[in-house]
Structure formats: structure tokens, C-alpha cells
């Protein structure tokens, strides 16, 4: 059973439960995160795994009981089959660069940080305009990227023209590393890179490919990757079912980059 109260217009909610205070504006990713967590919390209550009087989160942090109940709910609700040997081999062949060791990337970036209360739509427009600007100047005389980084980046590296130096995958947030490593692109990336810190315009200056690993050496890591992919797919499908049966207001749960639960 969900407790509902009168909620001010403009406040995102799931089945009448507010996801944030009236005077708070959340970044879209955080808002979707809260919405997905609330869908699962309410599902756990309906399943009898969580007490009906468990209080919804007002700041994105659920109770310890709710976290445990959601974990139990997902253990029963999601089916993730063990990947076959053939599936592992196909995945390895398609993503061989991902399993190289010692890969390094020389990069720089311009960070548009997402902070509470910020107009995210306006921020994205600024980031997209900057991306277009530096791509149009890529390869021309002068260091336009460095100038743009000094003028616009919210990262301390902006003072050095956005220079991040040589990076290994472990130096970066996972979502940032996925965009930089295991690819062949050099130059300004044609897309904004999303991370927990905000939106990044990224230029890859050089790459060191690292050393290839045999399938036998990385078979365990490949299987783990496939298990994680299967889990995320099953979780997305389950959340779609929950959202389809819920009254969802003020949040877009169909976005491709929905972060689900972390």
C-alpha cells in the first residue's frame, strides 16, 4: 500500500509518491534513477517483502529494509541464464579490443558539470554548441579546443586546455572509460560523453592499443560481461512492466540511457 499526499504541480511522482521536493530540480539521469528505485520499492511492498509503512525516500536514499527487499525481489523476478561457450566466443571476437591490457589514451575534455538546480536543457544546448564549434575547428590553425576548455570547462583541467594526460581505463569512471577505450577513433569525438559528472566534449589525441589477450585467458571476464548484459536486459524489461502498470508523472522512463538501479 502506498501513502499519497497532495503534491505540488511540477513534482515528478510514481503512483502519487513524490520523487523530490518542490523546490528541487534534478538532472534527468538522477530523476530516472529515483523513479526506477521507487517503482521497485513499491513492487517489493506489493510482494510482501517490505512493510507497507516503509517511508518513501525524499532525497534519493531508501531505507536499509527497502534496499534488502528490492534485492530479494529482483532475485526472484529476474532470470539470467548462464552464457554458453559459443556465446562467450562470439562476444570475445566482437569485442577483442575491450580485453586488451595496457591500453592507454591521451585525451582532453571540456566538462559541463550537472549540479542540483541547474537547467539541464540549457546545459546540454551549451555543450552541443561547443561540440559543434570545436569539431568545425578541428585540424585548423590554432588550438581552438584548448581555448574553449579554458573558457567553458567546469573541470580544473580547463586551466590546462582540458588536458587529462595519458589515461588507463581504471583512471576513469566506468561510463567515461566505455566511450574512450576499445575504439579506434582519434580526434574530437562526434558525440557528447555522458558521465556521473556531467557532459563532456572529448578529444582523443593519441592511442596506445595495449596487448591482446587470448580467449582462454579472459574467458571468465567475458562470461561476467555477458551475465551483466543479461541482467541489465532483464531488469529493463521488468521495469518497463512496472512502469506500464504505474501512474508515472514528470519523468521520462523511455530514455535510452535510463540508469536503472546502481
ZADO-1210 file (C-alpha; in nm, 4 decimals, padded with zeros to 6 digits):
<atoms>
<atom x="00.0000" y="00.0000" z="00.0000" code="UNK" pos="1"/>
<atom x="00.1352" y="00.3427" z="-00.0984" code="UNK" pos="2"/>
<atom x="00.0754" y="00.6538" z="00.1101" code="UNK" pos="3"/>
<atom x="-00.0166" y="00.9535" z="-00.1037" code="UNK" pos="4"/>
<atom x="-00.0268" y="01.3211" z="-00.0137" code="UNK" pos="5"/>
<atom x="-00.1131" y="01.6344" z="-00.2023" code="UNK" pos="6"/>
<atom x="00.1815" y="01.7086" z="-00.4322" code="UNK" pos="7"/>
<atom x="00.2549" y="02.0426" z="-00.5947" code="UNK" pos="8"/>
<atom x="00.2398" y="02.0648" z="-00.9758" code="UNK" pos="9"/>
<atom x="00.5730" y="02.0021" z="-01.1454" code="UNK" pos="10"/>
<atom x="00.6942" y="01.7471" z="-00.8900" code="UNK" pos="11"/>
<atom x="00.7761" y="01.4117" z="-01.0503" code="UNK" pos="12"/>
<atom x="00.5996" y="01.1176" z="-00.8897" code="UNK" pos="13"/>
<atom x="00.5329" y="00.7454" z="-00.9068" code="UNK" pos="14"/>
<atom x="00.1791" y="00.6415" z="-00.8086" code="UNK" pos="15"/>
<atom x="00.1415" y="00.9652" z="-00.6152" code="UNK" pos="16"/>
<atom x="00.4746" y="00.9378" z="-00.4331" code="UNK" pos="17"/>
<atom x="00.6936" y="01.2448" z="-00.4859" code="UNK" pos="18"/>
<atom x="01.0481" y="01.1846" z="-00.6099" code="UNK" pos="19"/>
<atom x="01.1844" y="01.5205" z="-00.4927" code="UNK" pos="20"/>
<atom x="01.0911" y="01.8342" z="-00.3061" code="UNK" pos="21"/>
<atom x="00.9016" y="02.1102" z="-00.4850" code="UNK" pos="22"/>
<atom x="01.1991" y="02.3483" z="-00.4898" code="UNK" pos="23"/>
<atom x="01.4476" y="02.0875" z="-00.6197" code="UNK" pos="24"/>
<atom x="01.5376" y="02.0343" z="-00.9860" code="UNK" pos="25"/>
<atom x="01.7136" y="01.7069" z="-01.0602" code="UNK" pos="26"/>
<atom x="01.9268" y="01.6092" z="-01.3572" code="UNK" pos="27"/>
<atom x="01.7311" y="01.3731" z="-01.5880" code="UNK" pos="28"/>
<atom x="01.9524" y="01.0735" z="-01.5078" code="UNK" pos="29"/>
<atom x="01.9106" y="01.1187" z="-01.1327" code="UNK" pos="30"/>
<atom x="01.5364" y="01.1681" z="-01.1717" code="UNK" pos="31"/>
<atom x="01.5046" y="00.8440" z="-01.3716" code="UNK" pos="32"/>
<atom x="01.7211" y="00.6681" z="-01.1133" code="UNK" pos="33"/>
<atom x="01.4870" y="00.7733" z="-00.8342" code="UNK" pos="34"/>
<atom x="01.1813" y="00.6777" z="-01.0384" code="UNK" pos="35"/>
<atom x="01.3136" y="00.3279" z="-01.1098" code="UNK" pos="36"/>
<atom x="01.4084" y="00.2756" z="-00.7466" code="UNK" pos="37"/>
<atom x="01.0628" y="00.3881" z="-00.6336" code="UNK" pos="38"/>
<atom x="00.8961" y="00.1505" z="-00.8808" code="UNK" pos="39"/>
<atom x="01.0962" y="-00.1342" z="-00.7296" code="UNK" pos="40"/>
<atom x="01.0311" y="-00.0224" z="-00.3714" code="UNK" pos="41"/>
<atom x="00.6582" y="-00.0215" z="-00.4319" code="UNK" pos="42"/>
<atom x="00.6771" y="-00.3600" z="-00.6083" code="UNK" pos="43"/>
<atom x="00.8556" y="-00.5006" z="-00.3033" code="UNK" pos="44"/>
<atom x="00.5729" y="-00.3708" z="-00.0829" code="UNK" pos="45"/>
<atom x="00.3090" y="-00.5309" z="-00.3052" code="UNK" pos="46"/>
<atom x="00.5010" y="-00.8595" z="-00.2935" code="UNK" pos="47"/>
<atom x="00.5011" y="-00.8588" z="00.0859" code="UNK" pos="48"/>
<atom x="00.8793" y="-00.8286" z="00.1024" code="UNK" pos="49"/>
<atom x="00.8671" y="-00.4788" z="00.2508" code="UNK" pos="50"/>
<atom x="00.6413" y="-00.3357" z="00.5178" code="UNK" pos="51"/>
<atom x="00.3570" y="-00.1208" z="00.3893" code="UNK" pos="52"/>
<atom x="00.4601" y="00.1607" z="00.6217" code="UNK" pos="53"/>
<atom x="00.8150" y="00.1842" z="00.4826" code="UNK" pos="54"/>
<atom x="00.8628" y="00.5550" z="00.4145" code="UNK" pos="55"/>
<atom x="00.9439" y="00.6631" z="00.0583" code="UNK" pos="56"/>
<atom x="01.2707" y="00.8453" z="00.0041" code="UNK" pos="57"/>
<atom x="01.2685" y="01.2225" z="-00.0039" code="UNK" pos="58"/>
<atom x="01.6331" y="01.2570" z="-00.1062" code="UNK" pos="59"/>
<atom x="01.7015" y="00.9505" z="-00.3200" code="UNK" pos="60"/>
<atom x="01.8258" y="00.7365" z="-00.0290" code="UNK" pos="61"/>
<atom x="01.5925" y="00.4467" z="00.0544" code="UNK" pos="62"/>
<atom x="01.5815" y="00.2616" z="00.3845" code="UNK" pos="63"/>
<atom x="01.8063" y="-00.0361" z="00.4531" code="UNK" pos="64"/>
<atom x="01.4954" y="-00.2549" z="00.4686" code="UNK" pos="65"/>
<atom x="01.3845" y="-00.1307" z="00.1263" code="UNK" pos="66"/>
<atom x="01.7268" y="-00.1987" z="-00.0256" code="UNK" pos="67"/>
<atom x="01.7211" y="-00.5564" z="00.1068" code="UNK" pos="68"/>
<atom x="01.3640" y="-00.6111" z="-00.0091" code="UNK" pos="69"/>
<atom x="01.4449" y="-00.4873" z="-00.3607" code="UNK" pos="70"/>
<atom x="01.7420" y="-00.7224" z="-00.3759" code="UNK" pos="71"/>
<atom x="01.5185" y="-01.0153" z="-00.2778" code="UNK" pos="72"/>
<atom x="01.2531" y="-00.9054" z="-00.5267" code="UNK" pos="73"/>
<atom x="01.4995" y="-00.8999" z="-00.8148" code="UNK" pos="74"/>
<atom x="01.6460" y="-01.2376" z="-00.7216" code="UNK" pos="75"/>
<atom x="01.3018" y="-01.3910" z="-00.7748" code="UNK" pos="76"/>
<atom x="01.1810" y="-01.1726" z="-01.0629" code="UNK" pos="77"/>
<atom x="01.4801" y="-01.1787" z="-01.2975" code="UNK" pos="78"/>
<atom x="01.6036" y="-01.4743" z="-01.4971" code="UNK" pos="79"/>
<atom x="01.9623" y="-01.4551" z="-01.6244" code="UNK" pos="80"/>
<atom x="02.0792" y="-01.7774" z="-01.7921" code="UNK" pos="81"/>
<atom x="02.4451" y="-01.8772" z="-01.7846" code="UNK" pos="82"/>
<atom x="02.6173" y="-01.7767" z="-02.1124" code="UNK" pos="83"/>
<atom x="02.7212" y="-02.0627" z="-02.3379" code="UNK" pos="84"/>
<atom x="03.0754" y="-02.1215" z="-02.4588" code="UNK" pos="85"/>
<atom x="02.9740" y="-02.0240" z="-02.8135" code="UNK" pos="86"/>
<atom x="02.8136" y="-01.7006" z="-02.6904" code="UNK" pos="87"/>
<atom x="03.1306" y="-01.6159" z="-02.4978" code="UNK" pos="88"/>
<atom x="03.3485" y="-01.6775" z="-02.8042" code="UNK" pos="89"/>
<atom x="03.1259" y="-01.4626" z="-03.0264" code="UNK" pos="90"/>
<atom x="03.1293" y="-01.1806" z="-02.7733" code="UNK" pos="91"/>
<atom x="03.5069" y="-01.2008" z="-02.7394" code="UNK" pos="92"/>
<atom x="03.5545" y="-01.1918" z="-03.1187" code="UNK" pos="93"/>
<atom x="03.3321" y="-00.8838" z="-03.1466" code="UNK" pos="94"/>
<atom x="03.4935" y="-00.7014" z="-02.8513" code="UNK" pos="95"/>
<atom x="03.8535" y="-00.8209" z="-02.8569" code="UNK" pos="96"/>
<atom x="03.9850" y="-00.4676" z="-02.8024" code="UNK" pos="97"/>
<atom x="03.7908" y="-00.4448" z="-02.4767" code="UNK" pos="98"/>
<atom x="04.0013" y="-00.7223" z="-02.3266" code="UNK" pos="99"/>
<atom x="04.3403" y="-00.5799" z="-02.4158" code="UNK" pos="100"/>
<atom x="04.5695" y="-00.4937" z="-02.1268" code="UNK" pos="101"/>
<atom x="04.7788" y="-00.1810" z="-02.1042" code="UNK" pos="102"/>
<atom x="04.5641" y="00.0248" z="-02.3445" code="UNK" pos="103"/>
<atom x="04.6202" y="00.3981" z="-02.2943" code="UNK" pos="104"/>
<atom x="04.4537" y="00.7065" z="-02.4364" code="UNK" pos="105"/>
<atom x="04.5905" y="01.0611" z="-02.4479" code="UNK" pos="106"/>
<atom x="04.2857" y="01.2830" z="-02.4120" code="UNK" pos="107"/>
<atom x="04.1490" y="01.6186" z="-02.3129" code="UNK" pos="108"/>
<atom x="03.7953" y="01.7290" z="-02.2400" code="UNK" pos="109"/>
<atom x="03.5569" y="02.0133" z="-02.1734" code="UNK" pos="110"/>
<atom x="03.3254" y="01.9350" z="-01.8820" code="UNK" pos="111"/>
<atom x="02.9772" y="02.0800" z="-01.8473" code="UNK" pos="112"/>
<atom x="02.9023" y="01.9762" z="-01.4898" code="UNK" pos="113"/>
<atom x="02.5490" y="01.8861" z="-01.3819" code="UNK" pos="114"/>
<atom x="02.4710" y="02.0340" z="-01.0407" code="UNK" pos="115"/>
<atom x="02.1466" y="02.0470" z="-00.8363" code="UNK" pos="116"/>
<atom x="01.9088" y="02.3157" z="-00.9555" code="UNK" pos="117"/>
<atom x="02.0833" y="02.3590" z="-01.2894" code="UNK" pos="118"/>
<atom x="01.8823" y="02.3964" z="-01.6106" code="UNK" pos="119"/>
<atom x="01.9917" y="02.0704" z="-01.7739" code="UNK" pos="120"/>
<atom x="01.8287" y="02.1511" z="-02.1091" code="UNK" pos="121"/>
<atom x="02.0217" y="02.4776" z="-02.1330" code="UNK" pos="122"/>
<atom x="02.3405" y="02.2980" z="-02.0255" code="UNK" pos="123"/>
<atom x="02.3011" y="02.0370" z="-02.2984" code="UNK" pos="124"/>
<atom x="02.2468" y="02.3090" z="-02.5593" code="UNK" pos="125"/>
<atom x="02.5704" y="02.4791" z="-02.4477" code="UNK" pos="126"/>
<atom x="02.7585" y="02.1505" z="-02.4591" code="UNK" pos="127"/>
<atom x="02.6237" y="02.0621" z="-02.8040" code="UNK" pos="128"/>
<atom x="02.7094" y="02.4082" z="-02.9358" code="UNK" pos="129"/>
<atom x="03.0637" y="02.3746" z="-02.8012" code="UNK" pos="130"/>
<atom x="03.0991" y="02.0270" z="-02.9533" code="UNK" pos="131"/>
<atom x="02.9930" y="02.1575" z="-03.2938" code="UNK" pos="132"/>
<atom x="03.2264" y="02.4559" z="-03.2601" code="UNK" pos="133"/>
<atom x="03.5389" y="02.2557" z="-03.1749" code="UNK" pos="134"/>
<atom x="03.4630" y="01.9935" z="-03.4404" code="UNK" pos="135"/>
<atom x="03.4328" y="02.2661" z="-03.7029" code="UNK" pos="136"/>
<atom x="03.7755" y="02.3989" z="-03.5979" code="UNK" pos="137"/>
<atom x="03.9374" y="02.0534" z="-03.5624" code="UNK" pos="138"/>
<atom x="04.2579" y="02.0404" z="-03.7672" code="UNK" pos="139"/>
<atom x="04.2660" y="02.4135" z="-03.8377" code="UNK" pos="140"/>
<atom x="04.5369" y="02.6528" z="-03.7214" code="UNK" pos="141"/>
<atom x="04.5383" y="02.7488" z="-03.3555" code="UNK" pos="142"/>
<atom x="04.4296" y="02.5381" z="-03.0624" code="UNK" pos="143"/>
<atom x="04.0582" y="02.6139" z="-03.0541" code="UNK" pos="144"/>
<atom x="03.9831" y="02.3178" z="-02.8247" code="UNK" pos="145"/>
<atom x="04.2186" y="02.4469" z="-02.5544" code="UNK" pos="146"/>
<atom x="04.0684" y="02.7949" z="-02.5809" code="UNK" pos="147"/>
<atom x="03.7153" y="02.6538" z="-02.5442" code="UNK" pos="148"/>
<atom x="03.8215" y="02.4416" z="-02.2459" code="UNK" pos="149"/>
<atom x="03.9698" y="02.7416" z="-02.0654" code="UNK" pos="150"/>
<atom x="03.6520" y="02.9412" z="-02.1284" code="UNK" pos="151"/>
<atom x="03.3850" y="02.6784" z="-02.0584" code="UNK" pos="152"/>
<atom x="03.5096" y="02.3708" z="-01.8717" code="UNK" pos="153"/>
<atom x="03.3978" y="02.3127" z="-01.5133" code="UNK" pos="154"/>
<atom x="03.6948" y="02.0796" z="-01.4568" code="UNK" pos="155"/>
<atom x="04.0222" y="02.2083" z="-01.3070" code="UNK" pos="156"/>
<atom x="04.1904" y="02.0695" z="-01.6196" code="UNK" pos="157"/>
<atom x="04.0303" y="02.3554" z="-01.8108" code="UNK" pos="158"/>
<atom x="04.3163" y="02.5798" z="-01.6991" code="UNK" pos="159"/>
<atom x="04.5492" y="02.3476" z="-01.8947" code="UNK" pos="160"/>
<atom x="04.3267" y="02.3456" z="-02.2018" code="UNK" pos="161"/>
<atom x="04.1339" y="02.0413" z="-02.0824" code="UNK" pos="162"/>
<atom x="04.4434" y="01.8168" z="-02.0800" code="UNK" pos="163"/>
<atom x="04.3881" y="01.4861" z="-01.8968" code="UNK" pos="164"/>
<atom x="04.7209" y="01.3311" z="-01.9959" code="UNK" pos="165"/>
<atom x="04.7636" y="00.9599" z="-02.0651" code="UNK" pos="166"/>
<atom x="04.4755" y="00.7598" z="-01.9182" code="UNK" pos="167"/>
<atom x="04.4155" y="00.3924" z="-01.8466" code="UNK" pos="168"/>
<atom x="04.0600" y="00.2601" z="-01.8184" code="UNK" pos="169"/>
<atom x="04.0971" y="00.2346" z="-01.4404" code="UNK" pos="170"/>
<atom x="04.1695" y="00.6078" z="-01.4202" code="UNK" pos="171"/>
<atom x="03.8171" y="00.6958" z="-01.5345" code="UNK" pos="172"/>
<atom x="03.4593" y="00.6493" z="-01.4257" code="UNK" pos="173"/>
<atom x="03.3313" y="00.3315" z="-01.5977" code="UNK" pos="174"/>
<atom x="03.0799" y="00.5154" z="-01.8166" code="UNK" pos="175"/>
<atom x="03.3536" y="00.7553" z="-01.9311" code="UNK" pos="176"/>
<atom x="03.6003" y="00.4714" z="-01.9943" code="UNK" pos="177"/>
<atom x="03.3478" y="00.2866" z="-02.2136" code="UNK" pos="178"/>
<atom x="03.3468" y="00.5798" z="-02.4554" code="UNK" pos="179"/>
<atom x="03.7242" y="00.6159" z="-02.4719" code="UNK" pos="180"/>
<atom x="03.8662" y="00.2643" z="-02.4640" code="UNK" pos="181"/>
<atom x="03.8272" y="-00.0232" z="-02.7067" code="UNK" pos="182"/>
<atom x="03.7752" y="00.2131" z="-03.0011" code="UNK" pos="183"/>
<atom x="03.9924" y="00.3384" z="-03.2862" code="UNK" pos="184"/>
<atom x="03.8702" y="00.6989" z="-03.3039" code="UNK" pos="185"/>
<atom x="04.1245" y="00.9799" z="-03.2863" code="UNK" pos="186"/>
<atom x="04.0222" y="01.3448" z="-03.2805" code="UNK" pos="187"/>
<atom x="03.7197" y="01.5178" z="-03.1312" code="UNK" pos="188"/>
<atom x="03.4556" y="01.2526" z="-03.0630" code="UNK" pos="189"/>
<atom x="03.1389" y="01.3182" z="-03.2671" code="UNK" pos="190"/>
<atom x="02.9122" y="01.2820" z="-02.9630" code="UNK" pos="191"/>
<atom x="02.8828" y="01.4155" z="-02.6106" code="UNK" pos="192"/>
<atom x="03.0130" y="01.1750" z="-02.3491" code="UNK" pos="193"/>
<atom x="02.7804" y="01.1341" z="-02.0518" code="UNK" pos="194"/>
<atom x="02.9183" y="01.0587" z="-01.7071" code="UNK" pos="195"/>
<atom x="02.8126" y="01.0965" z="-01.3445" code="UNK" pos="196"/>
<atom x="02.9913" y="01.4315" z="-01.3505" code="UNK" pos="197"/>
<atom x="02.8035" y="01.5798" z="-01.6435" code="UNK" pos="198"/>
<atom x="02.8510" y="01.6167" z="-02.0194" code="UNK" pos="199"/>
<atom x="03.1942" y="01.6035" z="-02.1797" code="UNK" pos="200"/>
<atom x="03.3307" y="01.7193" z="-02.5125" code="UNK" pos="201"/>
<atom x="03.6271" y="01.4857" z="-02.5609" code="UNK" pos="202"/>
<atom x="03.9252" y="01.4875" z="-02.7933" code="UNK" pos="203"/>
<atom x="04.1448" y="01.1791" z="-02.8270" code="UNK" pos="204"/>
<atom x="04.4940" y="01.2918" z="-02.9214" code="UNK" pos="205"/>
<atom x="04.6651" y="00.9530" z="-02.9389" code="UNK" pos="206"/>
<atom x="04.6159" y="00.5864" z="-02.8561" code="UNK" pos="207"/>
<atom x="04.8364" y="00.3024" z="-02.7414" code="UNK" pos="208"/>
<atom x="04.6453" y="-00.0191" z="-02.8196" code="UNK" pos="209"/>
<atom x="04.7902" y="-00.2383" z="-02.5457" code="UNK" pos="210"/>
<atom x="04.8353" y="-00.6162" z="-02.5635" code="UNK" pos="211"/>
<atom x="04.5816" y="-00.8654" z="-02.6931" code="UNK" pos="212"/>
<atom x="04.4718" y="-01.1443" z="-02.4557" code="UNK" pos="213"/>
<atom x="04.3725" y="-01.4933" z="-02.5677" code="UNK" pos="214"/>
<atom x="04.0146" y="-01.6087" z="-02.5202" code="UNK" pos="215"/>
<atom x="04.1226" y="-01.8716" z="-02.2675" code="UNK" pos="216"/>
<atom x="04.2909" y="-01.6023" z="-02.0586" code="UNK" pos="217"/>
<atom x="03.9849" y="-01.3778" z="-02.0398" code="UNK" pos="218"/>
<atom x="03.7033" y="-01.6336" z="-02.0622" code="UNK" pos="219"/>
<atom x="03.5892" y="-01.5588" z="-01.7057" code="UNK" pos="220"/>
<atom x="03.5747" y="-01.1844" z="-01.7724" code="UNK" pos="221"/>
<atom x="03.3823" y="-01.2441" z="-02.0962" code="UNK" pos="222"/>
<atom x="03.1265" y="-01.4613" z="-01.9163" code="UNK" pos="223"/>
<atom x="03.0885" y="-01.1963" z="-01.6469" code="UNK" pos="224"/>
<atom x="03.0238" y="-00.9300" z="-01.9118" code="UNK" pos="225"/>
<atom x="02.7521" y="-01.1422" z="-02.0704" code="UNK" pos="226"/>
<atom x="02.5916" y="-01.2110" z="-01.7326" code="UNK" pos="227"/>
<atom x="02.5844" y="-00.8372" z="-01.6642" code="UNK" pos="228"/>
<atom x="02.4320" y="-00.7654" z="-02.0057" code="UNK" pos="229"/>
<atom x="02.1659" y="-01.0303" z="-01.9491" code="UNK" pos="230"/>
<atom x="02.0894" y="-00.8901" z="-01.6044" code="UNK" pos="231"/>
<atom x="02.0546" y="-00.5328" z="-01.7347" code="UNK" pos="232"/>
<atom x="01.8279" y="-00.6517" z="-02.0188" code="UNK" pos="233"/>
<atom x="01.6069" y="-00.8458" z="-01.7774" code="UNK" pos="234"/>
<atom x="01.5950" y="-00.5505" z="-01.5374" code="UNK" pos="235"/>
<atom x="01.4973" y="-00.3088" z="-01.8137" code="UNK" pos="236"/>
<atom x="01.2144" y="-00.5391" z="-01.9205" code="UNK" pos="237"/>
<atom x="01.0924" y="-00.5780" z="-01.5631" code="UNK" pos="238"/>
<atom x="01.0968" y="-00.2029" z="-01.5038" code="UNK" pos="239"/>
<atom x="00.9019" y="-00.1457" z="-01.8255" code="UNK" pos="240"/>
<atom x="00.6331" y="-00.3811" z="-01.6947" code="UNK" pos="241"/>
<atom x="00.6218" y="-00.2000" z="-01.3601" code="UNK" pos="242"/>
<atom x="00.6101" y="00.1413" z="-01.5291" code="UNK" pos="243"/>
<atom x="00.3312" y="00.0234" z="-01.7601" code="UNK" pos="244"/>
<atom x="00.1150" y="-00.0570" z="-01.4581" code="UNK" pos="245"/>
<atom x="00.2053" y="00.2598" z="-01.2666" code="UNK" pos="246"/>
<atom x="00.0970" y="00.6226" z="-01.2777" code="UNK" pos="247"/>
<atom x="00.4179" y="00.7982" z="-01.3788" code="UNK" pos="248"/>
<atom x="00.4262" y="01.1790" z="-01.3765" code="UNK" pos="249"/>
<atom x="00.7052" y="01.4185" z="-01.4676" code="UNK" pos="250"/>
<atom x="00.9765" y="01.1702" z="-01.5616" code="UNK" pos="251"/>
<atom x="01.0670" y="01.0034" z="-01.8933" code="UNK" pos="252"/>
<atom x="01.1362" y="00.6349" z="-01.8332" code="UNK" pos="253"/>
<atom x="01.1697" y="00.5551" z="-02.2038" code="UNK" pos="254"/>
<atom x="01.5042" y="00.7340" z="-02.2432" code="UNK" pos="255"/>
<atom x="01.7760" y="00.5108" z="-02.3894" code="UNK" pos="256"/>
<atom x="02.0245" y="00.5995" z="-02.1174" code="UNK" pos="257"/>
<atom x="01.7980" y="00.5206" z="-01.8231" code="UNK" pos="258"/>
<atom x="02.0427" y="00.4353" z="-01.5454" code="UNK" pos="259"/>
<atom x="01.8072" y="00.1948" z="-01.3678" code="UNK" pos="260"/>
<atom x="01.9498" y="00.0970" z="-01.0285" code="UNK" pos="261"/>
<atom x="02.3152" y="00.1069" z="-00.9379" code="UNK" pos="262"/>
</atoms>
